[in-house]
Amino acid sequence: MNFKQKLEIIIKKNNSLLCIGLDPDLEKIPNFLLKKKDSIFEFNIEIIKKTHDLVCAYKPNIAFYEAYGLKGLSQLKKTVEYIKYYHPEIPIILDAKRADIGNASKMYAKSAFGYWNVDAITVNPYLGFDSIEPFLEYKDKGVIILCKTSNPGAKDFQDSYVSPGIHLGSGLNRTPREIVEPLYLNIARNVVEWDKKYKNCLMVIGATWPNDLKKIRKIAPNMYFLVPGIGAQKGEAEKAAKVGVNKDKSGIMFNVGRSIIYDPYPRKKASELKNIINRFR
């Protein structure tokens, strides 16, 4: 079973487009968990136990584990193994935003899909197709490519106008120079082309940019999107859900981290967000 099939099954089973970001911060974790040996792991378990029937995926951001060195990374490994054992039907996305020159990307891909054993990873397309291809070659895994990120600074470069070009594997084919479009739309067109061959591409588009999300959905009508930004980043679930879902009222994962995992009642908060998203699907 490949990543997209696994994702579609859990979306239907849990009737959910909610992805929870497992991004632990020791300064925010409850005191009773801080006393335990593996407090980050224990914190994650608490969230997973309370929400596993409400989600379509879990997404640990590796930065929140690297910050605590080898101890933090070991607890990420334990978290992945816990989900794989107790909830193997739920996809795990490693939010690492990897990409480098070819040889380095091969190692990043091997790390993600070999050692970490996750179902999907986020990658950065800035270095071009050859930096993404080593990930795409794991055809049963999901490769989630940054397109229009949720942060305010996204517009600094992603909105820059460029002469469109489509990389078809044998080179970059450009349209006439007088035709220009925002960089994020050019990225979206490239991802659509790559997916025709590899069939495991997804994109990251922030809920904070609903008009841009609508444009990208037109370019990629059937592709799955990872959509961060609702919750702490103030993206509007209503607008994003209305323009972001595909013709089957699916095709999207709304990632929420801080607003759920640090809420005093994470199950209640997750259920509320799940229902809000479903209301506007």
C-alpha positions as CSV (number, residue, x, y, z in Angstrom):
1,M,0.0,0.0,0.0
2,N,1.4,3.4,-0.9
3,F,1.1,6.6,1.0
4,K,-1.9,8.1,-0.9
5,Q,-3.8,4.9,-0.5
6,K,-3.1,4.7,3.2
7,L,-4.1,8.4,3.6
8,E,-7.4,7.9,1.7
9,I,-8.3,4.9,3.9
10,I,-7.8,6.7,7.1
11,I,-9.6,9.8,5.9
12,K,-12.7,7.7,5.2
13,K,-12.4,5.7,8.4
14,N,-12.0,8.7,10.8
15,N,-14.0,11.0,8.5
16,S,-11.2,13.5,9.1
17,L,-8.9,15.9,7.2
18,L,-7.1,16.8,10.4
19,C,-3.4,16.3,10.8
20,I,-1.8,16.9,14.2
21,G,1.7,18.3,14.4
22,L,3.6,16.6,17.2
23,D,5.9,19.5,18.0
24,P,6.8,19.2,21.7
25,D,8.5,22.1,23.6
26,L,9.8,21.3,27.1
27,E,8.9,24.8,28.2
28,K,5.2,24.1,27.5
29,I,4.9,20.4,28.5
30,P,2.9,19.8,31.7
31,N,5.0,19.5,34.9
32,F,3.8,16.0,35.7
33,L,5.3,14.8,32.4
34,L,8.6,16.7,32.9
35,K,9.4,14.4,35.8
36,K,9.4,11.3,33.6
37,K,12.5,10.0,31.9
38,D,11.3,10.4,28.3
39,S,9.0,13.4,28.8
40,I,8.8,14.3,25.1
41,F,7.8,10.7,24.2
42,E,5.3,10.6,27.1
43,F,3.8,13.9,26.0
44,N,3.3,12.6,22.5
45,I,1.7,9.4,23.8
46,E,-0.8,11.4,25.7
47,I,-1.8,13.4,22.5
48,I,-1.9,10.2,20.4
49,K,-4.1,8.3,22.9
50,K,-6.6,11.1,23.0
51,T,-6.8,11.9,19.2
52,H,-6.0,8.8,17.1
53,D,-9.6,8.4,16.1
54,L,-9.9,12.0,15.0
55,V,-6.9,12.4,12.6
56,C,-5.8,11.5,9.1
57,A,-2.1,11.8,10.0
58,Y,0.5,12.8,12.5
59,K,3.3,15.2,11.6
60,P,6.4,15.5,13.9
61,N,8.6,18.4,13.0
62,I,12.2,17.2,13.4
63,A,13.4,20.6,14.7
64,F,11.5,20.0,18.0
65,Y,13.5,16.9,18.6
66,E,16.9,18.0,17.3
67,A,16.8,20.9,19.7
68,Y,17.3,18.4,22.5
69,G,20.1,16.5,20.9
70,L,20.4,12.7,20.8
71,K,17.9,12.4,23.7
72,G,15.3,14.3,21.7
73,L,15.9,12.3,18.5
74,S,15.6,9.0,20.4
75,Q,12.2,10.1,21.6
76,L,11.2,10.9,18.0
77,K,12.2,7.4,17.1
78,K,10.2,5.9,19.9
79,T,7.2,8.1,18.9
80,V,7.3,6.8,15.3
81,E,7.6,3.2,16.6
82,Y,4.7,3.7,18.9
83,I,2.4,4.9,16.2
84,K,3.6,2.1,13.8
85,Y,2.8,-0.5,16.5
86,Y,-0.4,0.7,18.0
87,H,-1.9,2.7,15.1
88,P,-0.3,1.4,11.9
89,E,-3.2,2.7,9.8
90,I,-2.3,6.4,10.5
91,P,0.3,7.9,8.2
92,I,3.4,9.6,9.7
93,I,4.8,12.7,8.0
94,L,8.3,13.8,8.9
95,D,8.4,17.6,8.6
96,A,12.0,18.1,7.8
97,K,12.0,20.2,4.6
98,R,15.0,18.4,3.2
99,A,16.7,18.7,-0.1
100,D,20.3,19.1,-1.3
101,I,22.5,18.2,-4.2
102,G,21.8,14.7,-5.5
103,N,24.2,12.6,-3.3
104,A,23.1,14.4,-0.2
105,S,19.4,14.1,-1.1
106,K,19.9,10.3,-1.5
107,M,21.1,10.2,2.1
108,Y,18.3,12.4,3.4
109,A,15.8,10.1,1.6
110,K,17.4,7.0,3.0
111,S,17.3,8.5,6.5
112,A,13.6,9.5,6.2
113,F,12.3,6.3,4.7
114,G,14.9,3.9,6.1
115,Y,15.9,4.8,9.6
116,W,12.9,7.0,10.6
117,N,10.6,4.7,8.6
118,V,8.0,7.4,8.0
119,D,5.3,7.4,5.3
120,A,6.1,10.9,3.9
121,I,8.5,13.8,4.2
122,T,8.4,17.5,3.4
123,V,11.0,18.7,0.9
124,N,12.2,22.1,-0.4
125,P,12.3,22.5,-4.2
126,Y,14.7,25.5,-4.2
127,L,17.6,23.4,-5.5
128,G,15.5,22.0,-8.4
129,F,14.4,18.7,-9.7
130,D,17.6,16.7,-9.1
131,S,17.4,17.5,-5.4
132,I,13.9,16.1,-5.2
133,E,14.2,13.1,-7.5
134,P,15.9,10.8,-4.9
135,F,12.8,11.2,-2.7
136,L,10.4,10.6,-5.6
137,E,12.1,7.3,-6.3
138,Y,10.6,5.9,-3.2
139,K,7.3,5.5,-5.0
140,D,5.3,4.0,-2.1
141,K,6.2,7.1,0.0
142,G,4.7,10.6,0.0
143,V,6.9,13.5,-1.1
144,I,5.3,16.8,0.1
145,I,6.9,19.7,-1.7
146,L,6.8,23.3,-0.4
147,C,4.8,25.5,-2.7
148,K,3.3,28.4,-0.8
149,T,4.2,28.3,2.9
150,S,2.0,29.6,5.7
151,N,4.5,32.1,7.3
152,P,4.3,35.9,6.6
153,G,7.7,35.9,4.9
154,A,6.4,33.4,2.2
155,K,5.7,36.3,-0.1
156,D,9.3,37.6,0.1
157,F,10.4,35.1,-2.6
158,Q,7.4,32.8,-3.4
159,D,5.4,35.7,-4.8
160,S,8.3,36.9,-7.0
161,Y,7.4,36.9,-10.7
162,V,9.4,34.5,-12.9
163,S,9.3,33.3,-16.5
164,P,7.5,29.9,-16.2
165,G,9.5,26.7,-16.8
166,I,8.5,23.1,-16.6
167,H,11.2,20.5,-15.8
168,L,10.3,17.3,-17.7
169,G,13.3,15.3,-16.6
170,S,15.3,16.0,-19.8
171,G,15.7,19.7,-19.2
172,L,13.8,22.8,-18.4
173,N,11.3,23.9,-21.0
174,R,10.5,27.6,-20.8
175,T,7.6,29.6,-22.2
176,P,8.4,33.0,-23.9
177,R,10.1,35.4,-21.7
178,E,7.3,38.0,-21.8
179,I,5.0,35.6,-19.9
180,V,5.6,35.7,-16.1
181,E,3.8,34.3,-13.1
182,P,4.5,34.0,-9.3
183,L,7.2,31.5,-8.4
184,Y,4.8,29.4,-6.3
185,L,2.6,28.8,-9.3
186,N,5.6,27.8,-11.3
187,I,6.5,25.3,-8.6
188,A,2.9,24.0,-8.6
189,R,3.1,23.4,-12.4
190,N,6.4,21.5,-12.0
191,V,5.1,19.3,-9.2
192,V,2.1,18.4,-11.4
193,E,4.5,17.3,-14.1
194,W,6.7,15.3,-11.7
195,D,3.6,13.6,-10.3
196,K,2.6,12.3,-13.8
197,K,5.7,10.1,-13.7
198,Y,6.2,9.3,-10.0
199,K,2.6,9.6,-8.7
200,N,3.7,10.3,-5.1
201,C,3.8,14.1,-5.1
202,L,1.9,16.4,-2.7
203,M,2.3,20.1,-1.9
204,V,2.4,22.4,1.1
205,I,0.1,25.4,0.8
206,G,-0.7,27.6,3.8
207,A,-4.2,28.2,4.9
208,T,-3.1,31.8,5.5
209,W,-3.2,32.3,1.7
210,P,-6.7,31.1,0.6
211,N,-6.7,32.9,-2.7
212,D,-3.4,31.3,-3.6
213,L,-4.7,27.9,-2.4
214,K,-7.6,28.3,-4.8
215,K,-5.2,29.0,-7.8
216,I,-3.1,26.0,-7.0
217,R,-6.1,23.8,-6.7
218,K,-7.0,24.7,-10.3
219,I,-3.5,23.7,-11.4
220,A,-3.6,20.5,-9.4
221,P,-7.2,19.4,-9.2
222,N,-6.6,15.9,-7.8
223,M,-3.4,16.3,-5.8
224,Y,-3.3,16.0,-2.0
225,F,-2.2,19.2,-0.1
226,L,-0.7,19.6,3.3
227,V,-2.2,22.8,4.6
228,P,-0.7,24.3,7.8
229,G,-1.7,27.7,9.2
230,I,-5.1,27.3,10.9
231,G,-5.0,27.6,14.7
232,A,-2.1,29.6,16.1
233,Q,-1.2,31.1,12.7
234,K,-4.8,32.5,12.3
235,G,-5.5,30.9,9.0
236,E,-9.2,30.5,8.4
237,A,-10.4,26.9,8.1
238,E,-13.7,27.9,6.4
239,K,-12.0,29.7,3.5
240,A,-9.2,27.2,3.1
241,A,-11.6,24.2,3.2
242,K,-14.0,25.7,0.7
243,V,-11.3,26.4,-1.9
244,G,-8.8,23.6,-1.0
245,V,-10.8,20.4,-1.2
246,N,-10.9,18.5,-4.5
247,K,-14.0,17.3,-6.3
248,D,-14.4,14.5,-3.8
249,K,-14.4,16.9,-0.9
250,S,-11.0,15.5,0.2
251,G,-7.5,15.9,-1.1
252,I,-6.3,18.0,1.8
253,M,-4.7,17.6,5.3
254,F,-5.1,20.5,7.6
255,N,-2.1,20.5,10.0
256,V,-2.7,21.9,13.5
257,G,0.0,21.7,16.2
258,R,0.1,24.2,19.1
259,S,-3.6,24.9,19.2
260,I,-4.3,21.2,20.0
261,I,-1.3,19.8,21.8
262,Y,-1.0,22.5,24.4
263,D,-4.8,22.9,24.9
264,P,-5.9,21.7,28.4
265,Y,-8.3,19.4,26.6
266,P,-6.6,18.3,23.4
267,R,-9.3,15.7,22.4
268,K,-12.0,18.3,22.7
269,K,-10.0,20.8,20.7
270,A,-9.1,18.3,18.0
271,S,-12.8,17.2,17.7
272,E,-13.9,20.8,17.4
273,L,-11.4,21.5,14.6
274,K,-12.2,18.3,12.8
275,N,-15.9,19.2,12.8
276,I,-15.3,22.8,11.7
277,I,-13.3,21.5,8.7
278,N,-15.9,18.9,7.8
279,R,-18.6,21.5,8.0
280,F,-17.0,23.5,5.2
281,R,-15.9,20.6,3.1
